[in-house]
Amino acid sequence: MKPILSVTIKNALLLAAVAFVCAAVVGGCYFLTQDRIAVQVVRQKQALFAEVIPSDFYNNDLLATCGRAEGVLGQDAQIKQLCVAKMDGKTTAYVFETVAPNGYSGAIGLLIAITPAGEVLGVRVTSHSETPGLGDKIELKHSNWILSFAHRWLRPADPQNLAQWAVKKEGGQFDQFTGATITPRAVVEQVKRAGLALLADLNQAALNDYSSSAAGKTEEK
């Protein structure tokens, strides 16, 4: 029994030593590459941002402003992350990540840039599982359809404008794909929904600021 026990202990120690060495190697590789990975992630985000918002729209560090959307924006409107573009300290646009939950094959990730006045500067798809050759035309590498959002306006108080935010099959101005209406409809609806939610939030914030300012002036009198 003792020889068997001795062999078992030796094998266990050997396995432990191998596991320790493997963990050390993996940890070392991560430590050596994490900075490069972080830099690459930043570059990828900057490149994607450049596709939806012109560089002459801001001179601040756009990525540094990004934060998780809270409340109605984060929950009801599915806005995941919100960034603020500024030119000389004045807000010129918002760039945000959102999700269209009702694509044909699941959720569709989107990156959207919109001005405080409601002009959509650009939209790009960041992730999807749509059908190759049909629904994947929402990607720029497969068609120019996604470019049709650029410089369109969202006007919350204009019913005629809001009616245009639909696929042509449903009376709107956006093309649908042959054999794949669900996918473009999902994208159009989410750009509209998230954009309107953001504009409503901005409007409410402006009203709150105005109310606070007016109250302060009344107290001074």
C-alpha positions as CSV (number, residue, x, y, z in Angstrom):
1,M,0.0,0.0,0.0
2,K,2.8,2.4,0.8
3,P,4.3,2.3,-2.7
4,I,0.9,3.0,-4.2
5,L,0.2,5.8,-1.7
6,S,3.6,7.3,-2.5
7,V,3.0,7.2,-6.2
8,T,-0.4,8.8,-5.8
9,I,1.0,11.6,-3.7
10,K,3.8,12.2,-6.2
11,N,1.3,12.3,-9.1
12,A,-0.9,14.7,-7.1
13,L,2.1,17.0,-6.4
14,L,3.1,16.8,-10.0
15,L,-0.3,17.8,-11.2
16,A,-0.4,20.6,-8.7
17,A,2.9,21.9,-9.9
18,V,1.8,21.7,-13.6
19,A,-1.4,23.6,-12.7
20,F,0.6,26.3,-10.9
21,V,3.0,26.7,-13.8
22,C,0.1,26.9,-16.3
23,A,-1.7,29.5,-14.1
24,A,1.5,31.5,-13.8
25,V,2.1,31.4,-17.6
26,V,-1.5,32.5,-18.3
27,G,-1.4,35.2,-15.7
28,G,2.0,36.4,-17.0
29,C,0.7,36.5,-20.6
30,Y,-2.4,38.5,-19.5
31,F,-0.3,40.9,-17.5
32,L,2.1,41.5,-20.5
33,T,-0.7,41.9,-23.0
34,Q,-3.5,43.7,-21.1
35,D,-2.3,47.2,-21.9
36,R,-2.1,46.3,-25.6
37,I,-5.5,44.8,-25.5
38,A,-6.9,47.9,-23.8
39,V,-5.3,50.2,-26.4
40,Q,-6.7,48.0,-29.2
41,V,-10.2,48.2,-27.7
42,V,-10.0,52.0,-27.5
43,R,-8.8,52.2,-31.1
44,Q,-11.7,50.0,-32.3
45,K,-14.2,52.2,-30.4
46,Q,-12.7,55.4,-31.8
47,A,-12.9,54.0,-35.3
48,L,-16.5,53.0,-34.8
49,F,-17.4,56.4,-33.4
50,A,-15.8,58.0,-36.4
51,E,-18.3,56.2,-38.6
52,V,-21.3,57.8,-36.9
53,I,-20.1,61.3,-35.8
54,P,-17.9,63.7,-37.9
55,S,-14.6,64.6,-36.2
56,D,-15.4,68.3,-36.6
57,F,-18.4,67.9,-34.3
58,Y,-16.3,67.7,-31.1
59,N,-12.9,68.4,-29.6
60,N,-13.3,66.7,-26.2
61,D,-12.3,63.2,-25.2
62,L,-15.4,61.4,-26.3
63,L,-14.6,58.1,-24.8
64,A,-13.9,59.7,-21.4
65,T,-17.5,60.9,-21.2
66,C,-19.1,57.5,-21.7
67,G,-21.2,56.1,-18.9
68,R,-24.0,53.6,-18.4
69,A,-27.4,55.0,-19.0
70,E,-29.8,54.9,-16.0
71,G,-33.5,54.9,-15.4
72,V,-35.9,55.1,-18.3
73,L,-33.1,55.4,-20.8
74,G,-31.3,52.3,-19.6
75,Q,-34.4,50.2,-19.0
76,D,-37.3,51.1,-21.3
77,A,-35.2,52.6,-24.2
78,Q,-32.5,49.9,-24.0
79,I,-29.7,52.5,-24.1
80,K,-26.7,50.8,-22.7
81,Q,-23.9,53.4,-22.8
82,L,-24.1,57.1,-23.4
83,C,-21.3,59.4,-24.5
84,V,-21.4,63.2,-24.9
85,A,-19.7,65.1,-27.7
86,K,-18.7,68.7,-27.0
87,M,-17.1,71.5,-29.0
88,D,-15.4,74.0,-26.8
89,G,-17.5,72.9,-23.9
90,K,-20.9,73.0,-25.7
91,T,-22.7,69.8,-26.2
92,T,-23.1,69.1,-29.9
93,A,-24.2,65.4,-30.0
94,Y,-24.8,62.2,-28.1
95,V,-23.4,58.9,-29.1
96,F,-25.0,55.8,-27.5
97,E,-25.1,52.1,-27.7
98,T,-28.5,50.5,-27.8
99,V,-30.2,47.1,-28.7
100,A,-33.1,46.4,-31.0
101,P,-34.6,43.4,-29.1
102,N,-36.8,42.1,-31.9
103,G,-34.6,41.2,-34.8
104,Y,-35.5,38.1,-36.8
105,S,-32.8,36.0,-35.1
106,G,-32.5,37.9,-31.9
107,A,-31.1,41.2,-30.5
108,I,-29.3,43.7,-32.8
109,G,-26.6,45.9,-31.3
110,L,-26.6,49.5,-32.6
111,L,-24.4,52.6,-32.2
112,I,-26.2,55.9,-32.8
113,A,-25.2,59.5,-32.9
114,I,-27.8,62.2,-32.6
115,T,-27.7,66.0,-32.0
116,P,-29.7,67.7,-29.1
117,A,-32.0,69.1,-31.8
118,G,-32.9,65.6,-33.1
119,E,-30.7,65.2,-36.2
120,V,-29.4,61.6,-36.5
121,L,-25.8,61.9,-37.6
122,G,-25.2,58.2,-38.2
123,V,-26.1,54.6,-37.2
124,R,-24.0,51.4,-37.3
125,V,-24.7,47.8,-36.4
126,T,-22.3,46.5,-33.8
127,S,-23.7,42.9,-33.4
128,H,-26.4,40.7,-34.8
129,S,-27.3,37.1,-35.7
130,E,-29.5,37.9,-38.7
131,T,-29.8,35.6,-41.7
132,P,-26.8,35.8,-44.1
133,G,-27.8,37.1,-47.5
134,L,-31.0,38.6,-46.2
135,G,-31.0,40.3,-42.8
136,D,-27.3,40.9,-42.7
137,K,-27.8,43.7,-45.2
138,I,-28.1,46.0,-42.2
139,E,-24.3,45.8,-42.1
140,L,-22.4,48.4,-44.2
141,K,-20.1,45.7,-45.7
142,H,-23.2,44.1,-47.3
143,S,-25.2,47.1,-48.4
144,N,-25.6,50.9,-48.0
145,W,-29.0,50.6,-46.3
146,I,-27.7,51.7,-42.8
147,L,-26.5,55.0,-44.4
148,S,-30.1,56.0,-45.0
149,F,-30.3,57.1,-41.3
150,A,-27.7,59.9,-41.7
151,H,-29.1,63.4,-41.5
152,R,-32.7,62.4,-40.9
153,W,-34.5,64.2,-38.2
154,L,-36.6,63.0,-35.3
155,R,-39.2,65.6,-34.4
156,P,-41.2,64.4,-31.3
157,A,-44.0,67.0,-31.8
158,D,-44.5,66.3,-35.5
159,P,-46.8,63.3,-36.2
160,Q,-46.0,63.4,-39.9
161,N,-42.3,63.1,-39.2
162,L,-42.7,60.3,-36.8
163,A,-44.9,58.4,-39.3
164,Q,-41.9,58.4,-41.7
165,W,-39.9,56.4,-39.3
166,A,-41.0,53.0,-40.6
167,V,-40.3,50.8,-43.5
168,K,-41.9,51.7,-46.8
169,K,-44.2,48.7,-46.6
170,E,-45.7,50.3,-43.6
171,G,-45.9,53.8,-44.9
172,G,-42.5,55.0,-43.9
173,Q,-39.4,56.1,-45.8
174,F,-37.0,53.3,-45.1
175,D,-36.5,50.4,-47.6
176,Q,-37.2,46.9,-46.5
177,F,-35.2,43.9,-47.8
178,T,-36.7,41.4,-50.2
179,G,-37.7,38.4,-48.0
180,A,-36.6,40.1,-44.8
181,T,-38.8,42.9,-43.5
182,I,-38.5,42.1,-39.8
183,T,-34.8,43.0,-39.6
184,P,-34.9,46.5,-41.0
185,R,-38.2,47.2,-39.2
186,A,-36.5,46.3,-35.9
187,V,-33.6,48.6,-36.5
188,V,-35.8,51.5,-37.6
189,E,-38.1,51.1,-34.7
190,Q,-35.2,51.0,-32.2
191,V,-33.4,54.1,-33.6
192,K,-36.7,55.9,-33.4
193,R,-37.6,54.7,-29.9
194,A,-34.2,55.3,-28.4
195,G,-33.8,58.6,-30.1
196,L,-37.1,59.9,-28.9
197,A,-36.4,58.7,-25.4
198,L,-33.1,60.5,-25.3
199,L,-34.7,63.7,-26.7
200,A,-37.5,63.5,-24.1
201,D,-34.9,63.1,-21.3
202,L,-33.0,66.1,-22.5
203,N,-36.2,68.2,-22.8
204,Q,-37.2,67.2,-19.2
205,A,-33.7,68.1,-18.0
206,A,-33.9,71.5,-19.7
207,L,-37.3,72.1,-18.1
208,N,-36.0,71.1,-14.7
209,D,-33.1,73.5,-15.1
210,Y,-35.4,76.3,-16.2
211,S,-37.7,75.7,-13.2
212,S,-34.8,75.7,-10.8
213,S,-33.5,78.9,-12.3
214,A,-36.9,80.6,-12.3
215,A,-37.4,79.5,-8.7
216,G,-34.1,81.0,-7.7
217,K,-34.9,84.3,-9.3
218,T,-38.2,84.4,-7.5
219,E,-36.5,83.9,-4.2
220,E,-34.0,86.6,-4.9
221,K,-36.9,89.1,-5.3
